[in-house]
Amino acid sequence: MLRVAIIGLGTISYIHQLGIEQSKLGELVAVCDINPVTHQDYAELPFYENYEEMLEKENLDVVHICLPHDLHAPIAEKCVEYGAHVFLEKPLSLSYEEGAALAETASKNDYKIGVCFQNRYNRTTEKLVEVLETGPESEVGQVKAVKGLVTWFRPESYYEAQPWRGELERAGGGTITNQSIHTLDLMHLFAGDAKACKGQLLNLTDYDIEVEDTAVANYEFENDTTGLYFATNGYAVNSSVELEVITDKKRFVIKDYELYEYNYNNEQGIFIARDDIFEGTKSYYGQGHRLAIRAFYEAIIADTEDYISIEDALGSMLMIDLLRKSSAQNEKVYAKELVKID
């Protein structure tokens, strides 16, 4: 049984706790947060306000990091130095460069860092990946375009409750790094690495925050695939996320937790798959956290690479960096000019 701890006991930590318990491969043995009030939710466990003290005393196999974004990479690096694998909440880091440096640290020390892009484990995602992998010569054809739409709502009180969420230096962004990064990750999964971007970051609300609440972009991916991305926290409700993949022979849509296939000459969709809902949590969480955590633990025990790695997560970080730069310069920007990519 793996000895597991959580650093950061905010909203998402409960979902990690459930995933740890349900994995049957790990035991939560300690928790850490700078706010002692949070101990009441984990009263039966050793509680630390200093994460390095916890790392020194608890002989941990895995640490889950559920902290503000600016702390993800530096504390993950410290955990590796203390000899623990890391399961890291999104985003990977504040930038592609910082994420790539963390990957190098993990590789040198031979420790695994998994990133919580749990939507990759949705039934709809896994089935669509399976279908697309049949290749360009199949009845599906080559991927030509992807679209990601996220129209959600966050009141100003959301930022007031945790002020770091609205601070650019700490959060790295608004919807692009917090709410819709999962959509960027799936666009990358379906389309490959981004080569260029033209987009804008903006604010539709009049909240007193530094980060954007809305983002729009056109992306160019490898293999001449294009992408359209739109995300906002300025809608009235959390509407269903929509992902569309166009091939030269078919159209696939994920919406309302279901995947449908369409032929161009027939708009009657064919049902393919439906996501499982994680009862007792937000509907859009799905079963992915549980599955992602178990897969990471299995990879540690068996010493395999079958988990969502830093290398997987760097794709969305590159998309974010490209969008930030394009918005700042008000022009199209290219990946080859931004980072060195092998």
SETOR-160546 format. One line per 8 residues: number of its first residue (from 1); their letters; for each residue x, y, z of C-alpha. Coordinates in steps of 0.5 Angstrom, whole numbers, always signed. Layout:
BEGIN
NUM	a	X,Y,Z | ...
END
This chain:
BEGIN
1	mlrvaiig	+0,+0,+0 | +3,+7,-2 | +4,+12,+3 | +0,+18,+1 | +0,+25,+3 | -4,+32,+0 | -1,+39,+1 | -7,+44,+0
9	lgtisyih	-13,+43,+3 | -18,+47,-1 | -24,+45,-5 | -21,+40,-10 | -17,+36,-4 | -24,+32,-2 | -24,+29,-9 | -17,+27,-9
17	qlgieqsk	-18,+24,-2 | -24,+20,-5 | -20,+18,-11 | -14,+16,-6 | -19,+11,-2 | -22,+8,-8 | -16,+7,-11 | -15,+1,-6
25	lgelvavc	-7,+2,-8 | -6,+8,-3 | -7,+10,+4 | -8,+18,+6 | -3,+18,+12 | -2,+26,+13 | -4,+32,+10 | -1,+39,+10
33	dinpvthq	-4,+46,+9 | -2,+53,+12 | -9,+54,+15 | -10,+50,+21 | -17,+51,+20 | -17,+46,+15 | -15,+40,+20 | -22,+40,+22
41	dyaelpfy	-24,+36,+15 | -18,+31,+17 | -18,+31,+24 | -16,+23,+25 | -9,+25,+21 | -3,+28,+22 | -3,+35,+20 | +3,+40,+18
49	enyeemle	+3,+47,+17 | +10,+46,+14 | +11,+41,+8 | +18,+40,+8 | +17,+38,+16 | +12,+33,+13 | +16,+30,+8 | +22,+29,+13
57	kenldvvh	+18,+25,+18 | +13,+21,+14 | +17,+17,+9 | +12,+18,+3 | +11,+15,-3 | +6,+20,-7 | +5,+27,-5 | -2,+30,-8
65	iclphdlh	-1,+38,-10 | -7,+42,-9 | -4,+49,-9 | -5,+55,-12 | -2,+55,-19 | +5,+59,-18 | +7,+53,-12 | +6,+47,-17
73	apiaekcv	+12,+47,-20 | +17,+49,-14 | +14,+44,-9 | +13,+39,-14 | +21,+39,-15 | +22,+39,-7 | +18,+33,-6 | +22,+29,-12
81	eygahvfl	+28,+32,-8 | +25,+28,-2 | +24,+22,-5 | +17,+22,-7 | +13,+21,-13 | +8,+27,-15 | +1,+27,-17 | +0,+35,-19
89	ekplslsy	-7,+38,-20 | -7,+42,-26 | -4,+47,-29 | +3,+43,-29 | +6,+50,-28 | +6,+57,-30 | +9,+57,-37 | +12,+51,-42
97	eegaalae	+19,+53,-40 | +18,+52,-32 | +14,+45,-34 | +20,+43,-38 | +25,+44,-33 | +20,+40,-28 | +20,+35,-33 | +28,+35,-33
105	taskndyk	+28,+35,-25 | +24,+29,-25 | +28,+25,-30 | +34,+26,-27 | +32,+24,-20 | +28,+18,-23 | +21,+20,-20 | +14,+20,-23
113	igvcfqnr	+10,+26,-24 | +3,+25,-26 | -2,+31,-28 | -9,+31,-26 | -12,+32,-33 | -18,+27,-31 | -22,+28,-37 | -17,+24,-41
121	ynrttekl	-21,+18,-37 | -28,+20,-39 | -31,+14,-43 | -33,+19,-49 | -25,+22,-49 | -23,+15,-49 | -27,+12,-55 | -26,+18,-59
129	vevletgp	-18,+17,-58 | -20,+10,-60 | -24,+12,-66 | -19,+17,-69 | -13,+12,-68 | -16,+8,-74 | -12,+12,-78 | -13,+17,-84
137	esevgqvk	-14,+11,-89 | -20,+8,-85 | -27,+10,-86 | -26,+16,-81 | -20,+19,-84 | -15,+24,-82 | -17,+30,-77 | -18,+36,-80
145	avkglvtw	-20,+41,-75 | -22,+41,-67 | -27,+46,-63 | -27,+47,-56 | -33,+51,-53 | -33,+53,-45 | -39,+58,-43 | -39,+58,-35
153	frpesyye	-40,+62,-30 | -36,+65,-24 | -39,+70,-19 | -34,+75,-17 | -35,+72,-10 | -31,+66,-13 | -25,+71,-13 | -26,+74,-7
161	aqpwrgel	-26,+67,-3 | -19,+66,-6 | -16,+72,-8 | -10,+69,-11 | -15,+66,-17 | -15,+73,-19 | -8,+75,-19 | -4,+74,-25
169	eragggti	+3,+73,-22 | +0,+67,-18 | -6,+64,-22 | -2,+65,-29 | -9,+66,-32 | -16,+66,-31 | -21,+61,-35 | -15,+59,-39
177	tnqsihtl	-11,+56,-33 | -17,+54,-29 | -23,+52,-32 | -22,+51,-39 | -15,+48,-39 | -18,+41,-39 | -21,+43,-46 | -14,+45,-49
185	dlmhlfag	-11,+39,-46 | -17,+35,-50 | -16,+39,-56 | -8,+38,-56 | -10,+30,-55 | -14,+30,-61 | -10,+35,-66 | -3,+34,-64
193	dakackgq	+2,+39,-62 | +0,+47,-63 | +5,+50,-69 | +2,+57,-68 | -4,+61,-65 | -8,+68,-66 | -12,+70,-60 | -14,+75,-55
201	llnltdyd	-15,+75,-48 | -20,+79,-45 | -26,+81,-40 | -33,+81,-41 | -35,+82,-33 | -33,+88,-29 | -30,+84,-23 | -24,+87,-20
209	ievedtav	-19,+82,-22 | -12,+82,-26 | -14,+75,-30 | -18,+74,-36 | -25,+71,-36 | -25,+70,-43 | -21,+67,-49 | -21,+66,-56
217	anyefend	-16,+63,-61 | -15,+60,-67 | -10,+55,-67 | -6,+51,-72 | -3,+44,-71 | +1,+39,-74 | -1,+35,-80 | -5,+42,-83
225	ttglyfat	-10,+41,-77 | -14,+48,-75 | -17,+49,-68 | -22,+54,-65 | -22,+55,-58 | -27,+60,-54 | -28,+60,-46 | -31,+65,-42
233	ngyavnss	-33,+65,-34 | -38,+71,-36 | -44,+66,-38 | -50,+66,-33 | -49,+58,-32 | -44,+53,-33 | -47,+50,-39 | -44,+44,-42
241	velevitd	-37,+44,-45 | -37,+42,-52 | -32,+39,-56 | -32,+37,-64 | -27,+34,-68 | -28,+34,-76 | -24,+29,-80 | -25,+29,-88
249	kkrfvikd	-30,+23,-87 | -34,+24,-81 | -36,+29,-75 | -35,+28,-68 | -38,+32,-62 | -38,+31,-55 | -43,+35,-51 | -47,+34,-45
257	yelyeyny	-43,+28,-43 | -44,+24,-49 | -40,+23,-56 | -44,+22,-62 | -42,+21,-69 | -44,+24,-76 | -44,+23,-83 | -44,+29,-88
265	nneqgifi	-50,+27,-91 | -54,+25,-85 | -55,+30,-79 | -58,+24,-75 | -52,+23,-70 | -50,+16,-68 | -49,+15,-61 | -42,+12,-59
273	arddifeg	-41,+13,-51 | -43,+16,-45 | -39,+19,-39 | -40,+16,-32 | -42,+21,-27 | -38,+21,-20 | -44,+21,-15 | -43,+27,-10
281	tksyygqg	-39,+31,-13 | -40,+36,-19 | -42,+33,-25 | -37,+35,-30 | -32,+32,-25 | -34,+25,-28 | -30,+19,-26 | -24,+21,-28
289	hrlairaf	-20,+23,-22 | -21,+16,-19 | -19,+13,-25 | -13,+18,-26 | -10,+17,-19 | -11,+9,-20 | -7,+9,-26 | -2,+13,-23
297	yeaiiadt	-1,+9,-17 | -1,+3,-22 | +5,+6,-26 | +9,+7,-20 | +8,+0,-17 | +9,-3,-24 | +14,+2,-26 | +11,+4,-33
305	edyisied	+10,+10,-36 | +2,+9,-37 | +0,+15,-34 | -2,+23,-35 | +6,+25,-35 | +9,+32,-36 | +10,+31,-43 | +3,+30,-44
313	algsmlmi	+1,+36,-40 | +6,+41,-44 | +2,+41,-50 | -3,+45,-46 | +2,+49,-43 | +5,+51,-50 | -2,+53,-53 | -3,+58,-47
321	dllrkssa	+4,+61,-48 | +2,+62,-55 | -5,+65,-53 | -2,+70,-48 | +4,+72,-53 | -1,+73,-59 | -6,+77,-54 | +0,+81,-52
329	qnekvyak	+3,+83,-59 | -4,+83,-62 | -1,+78,-68 | +0,+71,-70 | +5,+67,-66 | +9,+61,-68 | +11,+55,-63 | +18,+55,-66
337	elvkid	+19,+62,-64 | +17,+61,-57 | +20,+55,-55 | +25,+50,-57 | +21,+44,-59 | +25,+37,-61
END
